Structures are given as C-alpha cells and as structure tokens.
Amino acid sequence: MVIVGGGASGTLAAVHLVRGAQARGTALRVVLVDRDGRHGLGQAYATADPHHLLNACAAKMSGLADDPGHLLRWAYEQGLNLDGPDFLPRRTYGRYLRDLLDGCARKMPYGGSVSKLTATVISLAAEGRSLRLRLSNGDTIDADAAVLATGNRPPAPWPSIEAGPRYVADPWSPGALTEICDGSPVMVVGTGLTMVDLATTATRANKDTVVYAISRHGLLPRPHRCPPSPAVEMFPPGGELRLAGLLRMVHTAIRNNDGDWQGVVDGMRPHVPGLWARLGLDDRRRFLTSMARYWEVHRHRIPPATAARIAHLQATGRLRVLRGSLVSATAGRDEMRVRLDADGVGRELGVGWLVNGTGPAADVTGDPFLGGLVDAGLARPDPLRLGLDAEEYGAILDAAGRSHDRIFTLGPTLRGVRYETTAIPEIRTQAAALAPRLLETLATGGLALESSAAVM
Ligand SMILES: Cc1cc2nc3c(=O)[nH]c(=O)nc-3n(C[C@H](O)[C@H](O)[C@H](O)COP(=O)(O)OP(=O)(O)OC[C@H]3O[C@@H](n4cnc5c(N)ncnc54)[C@H](O)[C@@H]3O)c2cc1C
C-alpha cells in the first residue's frame, strides 16, 4: 500500500489505515513517500516560525475522526499548557502529526510496517491487479493500492513576471522564506493566509521590513471571535438547489443570529461538500468567480493574536494593503521593479523581494505526476478542473468515468468534488471513510508489496 505525499492528508490516511488494520487484526505494509521528506508536516506544518499559528482552535484539530480530544491529551502529555480555545503554533501541530504517525507505526500487528521514504513519485501504472510506481531515483514500488495525497500545487506562474533571484514563485517550497528577511521591502501578490504568514515572519525578523500586499479585492482574512460563537445548526433545503437560494438562506440565518456571521459560516461548513455536489455546474462557476473570495476570508479566519499583529503592522505603515493588480515585474540585480494598477492608478515600485502568494494552482494536469495519470487515462480532472474527479469517498475516476478500486485520493485534490476539503476536520473525516474501503480492497485482493526502493 503506497501513499504518495506525506503531508497531513497522507499522514492521516496512514494513521486511519493502521488503526483499521489493528482493529481487524490484519497485516499491512504502508510506504509513505514524500518528495520533500516532510512526513507528517507537509506544506502547512513544516514552518519553523513559532508565530505561525493554527487558524483553528486546538479543540477542533484532533487528527483522529473518532477522538476529538486526542490533540488536547497529547498536549497534556507533552507538558504543554493548552486549552481547547487556544491556537497552537503550526510547527507544534506538525510534531503532533509526526508523533501520531510514529505511535501508530509502532503498534502495527503481524509484521506490518509503516515506512517513510523521501522521493518523488513520477509515474503510476496499473499492471493487472497490481500498481507499479516509479520514483525519480530510478526505483520502483509494486503495490496493491495507492492513495494520492499530493496536496496543494504551487501557485500558478504569474504571467508578465520576469523570474529572477528575488522572485519567490512558491512561498511554500522548503526554505523559500528564509531569504526575504533581509530588511528590504517585500511585495506579495495576494492578501490571504500566505500573505499573513509572510508579513508575520518578515516584519518580526527585521524591524525595517515593509510589506506591500496587493489583490483585486484587497480583502484580508477575518479574525476569529473570542470567545468563539457557537456554530448555528443549518438545515439546507432539499430538491433543486440554486446558488441564489442558498445565499438568501445564509443571509436570513445571519439576521436571525443577531448579525453574528461566524456561527452561521461554521454551521454551513459541514454541509458544503453535499451542497457543492448538488449545485449545477453554472452555479458552481458563478460561486468561484464572484463569491469564493468572500467565502474564503470569512471561512478561513485568523487567530485574534495574529489579527492584532496584522492590524498593528497596518497602523504603523509596515503592511500596506493595495487593491488592484500587478501589471508586470522585471528582475534587476538587487531588486524587482514592479508595475501596479492600484485603485485605478498606475504605479511603479522597486522592492527587494516579490512573492507569489496567490494560492495553489488548480489544474492537476500541470503536475507532472498527476498529469501523467490523466494522460494515461487512469485519472481525469473534475469538470471545473480544480482537482481530480473522484467518488465521494475518494476513489478516483478514470477517463471514462469508472471509479478505480485501487487508487484513491483525499485532501486538496478533491476540491472540485467537495470544495471544502483542505482543513484537518475535513481531511480526517475523509481518511476515516477511506480506510475501511481500502482495507476491504486489500483483503479481497491479497496483499503484496515489493519495493526496490531504499526505505528510511
Ligand atoms: C499555511 C497553511 C496554514 C494552514 N492552517 C490550517 C489550520 O490552522 N487548520 C486546518 O485545519 N488547516 C489548515 N491548513 C490547511 C490544511 O491543513 C493543509 O492544506 C493540509 O495540511 C494539506 O495537507 P496535504 O497533505 O494534503 O498537502 P501538503 O501539505 O501540500 O502535502 C503534500 C505532500 O505531497 C508531496 N508530494 C506531492 N507530489 C508528490 C510526488 N509526486 N511524489 C512524492 N511526494 C509528493 C509534497 O512534497 C508534500 O509534502 C493550512 C494550510 C496552509 C497552507
């Protein structure tokens, strides 16, 4: 059993599989392959900056779908002073995921194992009842089943930016943010959570740093209310669903909740995958072009401490949020010259660093590995090209729309199918749903895993 991608999705898939195997008393050999060696951490939890906090409180961040108190108990055992409403540093959460994975691996019954392998999977081919994965180092792995947990893609290349040593094309690649802390001005394209992280790190590292952030709307993520609002129970309508009707329902719920939108957004969240699947394609497109940005800033909120820091940076002129777009950028020796259209006025600026913080690229065909699966007809993008097309529980669909019984996916790759699919509560639920199906597949098809790869 191979899991491609060792971030939170791959890790939680492995953990739920191992727990399932333990419960059934069956042997299972899992290889968790990660390109960057960030097993348990992935993009979100590999940060070394202790000021990068989770954007959800600890009570909501257990890695186990059936054990909501697990993270809090882990924190207690570690001697951490943590309460349910607290926001943990993301690097500590990464440590938690690693511990969870290692703890499960130690309890594998009947000679089963969990191995962590650092390598890039470059292709996957179905050969009879077996899958053959090729790695960038020339090794191959034959497996009964595979889980594609490749996570978020790097941001799409920005047209009209001339690449140079002072252009950071992917802020989440390992070590990308270490250089931008030299005190020179930083410009971020995008005003979402990536920008918040970046502004936090760059301005703390150097008291002279000024951060410019530009996006079409200039909208920043909203802060969490403290104490948090209880989630409002929502009852979406049955029958034919239209976006306009959904919007009316949400506005009415906010009015009935004395204007407190946070409880309504949180109450809507578990319904999103079901509603998304029921919406027509045109309505889903309409949502993406005109509403998604507003949903995102209200749904993915930042902790009060982070919000206070961002407000302070804005008040002192060290964070300047611009509404508009980047027209072009050229690379100089010691700076990037950027041309902007901000609030309808053309402007030119020299900055020390330019960072693409526009968020993950959607189209999976741009990823060499996933694109290869699509070319081979083993997978297909979803109709909106936000990820992979798949059954509700993660079995991917091939070019003809048939669900594959041995290749599954979870997490951000399911964006087109479920929309809300990137945060831990959604990922752990998907991992818990996936595990019994996969174990059933393995039980009926026998278990064989041969690897020519060196296993760490
Ligand atoms: C900055 C940030 C903060 C977040 N904060 C929170 C939060 O507070 N609470 C919350 O619930 N959610 C949060 N999230 C969302 C969520 O937890 C992450 O999106 C989640 O960690 C996704 O994990 P993943 O494993 O799917 O993807 P990733 O973390 O991207 O991991 C995928 C891994 O797969 C590897 N990979 C890809 N292709 C291959 C290949 N071909 N071969 C081998 N390896 C490959 C990559 O190298 C990568 O390590 C945050 C996300 C980000 C980006």
The ligand as a Gaussian input file, in Angstrom:
#p B3LYP/6-31G(d) Opt

LIG

0 1
 C       -0.160000      27.915000       5.553000
 C       -1.278000      26.999000       5.851000
 C       -1.885000      27.014000       7.094000
 C       -2.938000      26.151000       7.387000
 N       -3.509000      26.168000       8.620000
 C       -4.508000      25.290000       8.904000
 C       -5.119000      25.257000      10.209000
 O       -4.769000      26.017000      11.080000
 N       -6.116000      24.359000      10.430000
 C       -6.538000      23.491000       9.457000
 O       -7.429000      22.690000       9.719000
 N       -5.994000      23.518000       8.225000
 C       -5.000000      24.397000       7.934000
 N       -4.434000      24.423000       6.689000
 C       -4.990000      23.524000       5.670000
 C       -4.523000      22.099000       5.725000
 O       -4.175000      21.577000       6.957000
 C       -3.461000      21.831000       4.714000
 O       -3.839000      22.274000       3.462000
 C       -3.164000      20.337000       4.750000
 O       -2.090000      20.259000       5.592000
 C       -2.983000      19.719000       3.398000
 O       -2.158000      18.597000       3.549000
 P       -1.777000      17.696000       2.328000
 O       -1.024000      16.568000       2.866000
 O       -2.989000      17.395000       1.515000
 O       -0.904000      18.632000       1.398000
 P        0.600000      19.134000       1.551000
 O        0.838000      19.659000       2.892000
 O        0.811000      20.017000       0.380000
 O        1.448000      17.812000       1.407000
 C        1.552000      17.119000       0.196000
 C        2.918000      16.477000       0.146000
 O        2.974000      15.656000      -1.006000
 C        4.264000      15.756000      -1.557000
 N        4.172000      15.379000      -2.963000
 C        3.455000      15.957000      -3.949000
 N        3.627000      15.307000      -5.108000
 C        4.463000      14.280000      -4.859000
 C        5.033000      13.261000      -5.649000
 N        4.732000      13.154000      -6.964000
 N        5.866000      12.386000      -5.077000
 C        6.162000      12.451000      -3.754000
 N        5.649000      13.427000      -2.940000
 C        4.824000      14.318000      -3.494000
 C        4.660000      17.199000      -1.350000
 O        6.058000      17.339000      -1.377000
 C        4.044000      17.488000       0.015000
 O        4.979000      17.293000       1.066000
 C       -3.380000      25.274000       6.394000
 C       -2.775000      25.273000       5.122000
 C       -1.721000      26.112000       4.862000
 C       -1.068000      26.073000       3.506000

